[in-house]
Amino acid sequence: MSLVIAYTGSRGAIMAGDLREIRLGGDTSAIADLETELYSGTILDDEQLKHRAAELGIMILIRDDKEKVRERDGTLIGEVTESERGILRIRRLYVTAGHYAIADIEGSRFVMRGRGDTSTFVVLGNELTRQIAHAAIRQYWKNGTLEDAVRVIVQAMEEAATRTASVSRRYLLIQTKKSTDLDAVIGADRKACTEKDDAGEDRQPG
C-alpha cells in the first residue's frame, strides 16, 4: 500500500515516497475483497475506504506517518512492504547519481532483482499506483533537467493520491547529487539482514 518514485541521472538523483500505512483485521476473504477494490481504483478516498471496511466487518487503521524513503551517505533508499500469513516481504530501491538497484528481502533472503546505470525513472508500488505513476511520467517527462524530474515526480505523487486511497496525500521528497558505491551499501544491508536472522529477531510489518 505504497508508492515510491525515483529518478536517477548523471547530475543527481531524486526519490519520493508516500506516508500511508493501512492495517486490516477480520475475515481473510473480506480483507481480500477490500484489497481488490482498493487496488483496482474503485475506492478513491479515506471516507470511502472506512465505509467499505465497515460494510465488510473489517477493522481498519490508517496512518500517514510511515517514512518509506531515506538518505544514507549519499544513497537514496526507498522500500515498499507487504505481509501475507505473517511473512514480511520488502522490495528495496537504492538510487544514487547515475545508478540504481532493486532488492527483494524476505527473512534472511536478500535477492537482487535488477540494476542499471542510466538516466531513468523507477517506480515501486501496487499495480494501480505504478500504472498511475508511469502514465504521469510518459505525459510530463520531456528529457529535461533534474528540476524537471522533480516536477514530474511531484505531479505523479499528487495524481496517485487523488485516484486511490492506498497512498497518502502527503509524501517525502529527498535528493542527492552524489554518486556513491551502491555495492557497499547493498553489501552492508545484506549482512545486516543475515545477522538479524541469526539473532532470531522478530519481524513485524511496519
C-alpha positions in Angstrom: 0.0 0.0 0.0 2.7 2.4 -1.1 4.2 4.4 -3.8 7.9 5.2 -4.2 9.2 7.0 -7.3 12.8 7.7 -8.1 14.8 9.4 -10.8 18.5 8.9 -11.4 20.6 11.0 -13.8 24.2 11.9 -14.3 23.8 15.1 -12.2 21.9 13.6 -9.3 19.0 11.5 -8.0 15.6 12.2 -6.5 13.2 9.9 -4.6 9.7 10.4 -3.2 7.6 8.2 -1.1 4.1 8.4 0.4 3.5 8.0 4.1 0.5 5.7 4.2 0.2 2.5 6.3 -3.0 0.6 6.4 -3.6 -2.3 8.8 -6.6 -4.6 8.4 -8.2 -7.1 10.7 -11.0 -9.5 10.3 -12.2 -12.3 8.0 -9.5 -13.2 5.4 -11.8 -13.3 2.5 -13.4 -10.0 3.4 -9.9 -8.4 3.6 -9.0 -9.9 0.2 -12.2 -8.3 -1.2 -11.4 -4.9 0.2 -7.8 -5.0 -1.1 -9.0 -6.0 -4.5 -11.4 -3.0 -4.6 -8.7 -0.7 -3.1 -6.1 -1.7 -5.7 -8.5 -1.5 -8.6 -9.1 2.2 -8.0 -12.7 1.9 -7.1 -12.0 3.4 -3.6 -10.8 6.9 -4.1 -10.6 8.5 -0.6 -10.4 7.7 3.1 -14.1 8.1 3.8 -15.0 5.5 1.1 -12.3 3.2 2.4 -13.6 3.4 6.0 -17.2 3.0 4.9 -16.4 -0.1 2.8 -14.4 -1.6 5.6 -17.3 -1.2 7.9 -19.7 -2.8 5.4 -17.4 -5.8 5.2 -16.9 -6.0 9.0 -13.2 -5.2 8.8 -11.2 -3.4 11.5 -9.1 -0.7 9.8 -6.3 1.5 11.0 -5.0 4.3 8.6 -1.7 6.1 9.5 0.1 8.7 7.4 3.4 8.7 9.3 5.4 5.8 7.8 8.6 7.2 6.2 9.5 4.9 3.2 12.4 6.9 1.8 15.6 7.9 3.4 19.2 9.0 2.6 22.3 7.1 3.8 25.7 8.6 3.0 24.6 10.0 -0.4 22.5 6.9 -1.4 18.7 7.3 -1.5 16.8 4.2 -0.2 13.1 3.6 -0.6 11.0 0.5 0.1 7.6 -1.0 0.0 6.4 -3.9 2.1 3.6 -6.5 2.1 2.7 -9.0 4.7 1.0 -12.3 4.0 0.3 -15.0 6.6 2.9 -13.5 8.9 5.6 -13.3 6.3 7.0 -9.8 5.7 8.3 -9.1 2.2 10.3 -6.0 1.3 11.2 -4.6 -2.1 14.0 -2.0 -1.6 15.3 0.5 -4.1 18.8 2.1 -4.0 19.4 5.2 -6.0 22.4 7.4 -6.5 23.5 9.8 -9.3 23.6 7.6 -12.4 22.9 4.3 -10.8 20.1 2.3 -9.2 19.5 -1.2 -7.8 16.4 -3.2 -6.6 16.5 -5.9 -4.0 13.8 -8.3 -2.5 14.1 -9.2 1.1 12.3 -12.0 2.9 13.6 -13.2 6.2 17.4 -13.8 5.7 16.9 -13.9 1.9 18.4 -10.9 0.1 18.0 -11.2 -3.6 19.0 -8.6 -6.2 16.2 -8.1 -8.8 17.8 -5.6 -11.1 20.1 -2.7 -11.5 21.0 0.0 -14.1 23.5 2.7 -14.9 21.4 5.0 -17.0 19.1 8.1 -16.6 15.7 6.7 -15.8 12.6 6.7 -13.5 12.0 3.7 -11.2 8.6 3.1 -9.6 7.7 0.8 -6.7 4.1 0.2 -5.5 1.0 -1.7 -6.1 -0.2 -2.3 -9.7 -2.6 0.7 -9.7 -0.1 3.2 -8.3 2.6 2.0 -10.7 0.2 2.5 -13.6 -0.7 6.0 -12.5 3.0 7.0 -12.0 4.2 5.6 -15.3 1.3 7.4 -17.1 2.3 10.7 -15.5 6.0 10.1 -16.4 5.1 9.4 -20.0 2.9 12.5 -20.1 5.1 15.1 -18.4 8.7 14.0 -18.9 10.4 15.6 -21.8 14.0 14.6 -21.1 14.6 17.8 -19.2 16.7 18.8 -16.2 16.9 17.4 -12.7 14.5 20.1 -11.6 12.1 19.0 -14.3 12.3 15.4 -12.9 11.3 16.8 -9.5 8.2 18.4 -11.0 7.3 15.1 -12.8 7.6 13.1 -9.6 5.5 15.6 -7.7 2.8 15.5 -10.4 2.8 11.7 -10.3 2.6 11.6 -6.5 -0.3 14.1 -6.4 -2.2 12.3 -9.2 -1.9 9.0 -7.4 -3.3 10.5 -4.2 -6.4 11.7 -6.0 -7.1 8.4 -7.6 -6.6 5.8 -4.9 -6.9 5.7 -1.1 -3.9 3.3 -1.0 -1.5 6.2 -0.8 -1.4 9.4 1.3 -1.7 12.9 0.0 1.4 13.8 1.9 4.8 12.5 0.9 8.5 12.9 1.4 10.9 14.0 -1.3 14.7 13.7 -1.0 17.6 14.4 -3.3 21.3 13.7 -3.7 24.0 14.8 -6.2 26.5 12.2 -5.0 27.5 9.1 -7.0 28.1 6.6 -4.3 29.2 2.9 -4.3 25.9 1.0 -4.3 27.6 -2.3 -3.8 29.0 -1.1 -0.5 25.5 0.0 0.7 23.9 -3.2 -0.6 26.6 -5.4 1.0 26.0 -3.8 4.4 22.2 -4.3 4.1 22.7 -7.9 3.0 25.0 -8.5 6.0 22.6 -6.9 8.4 19.7 -9.0 7.1 21.7 -12.2 7.7 22.7 -11.1 11.2 19.1 -10.2 12.2 18.0 -13.7 11.1 20.9 -15.3 13.0 19.8 -13.4 16.1 16.3 -14.7 15.8 14.8 -11.2 15.7 11.1 -11.0 15.4 9.8 -9.1 12.4 6.6 -7.1 12.3 5.1 -5.3 9.3 5.8 -1.6 9.6 
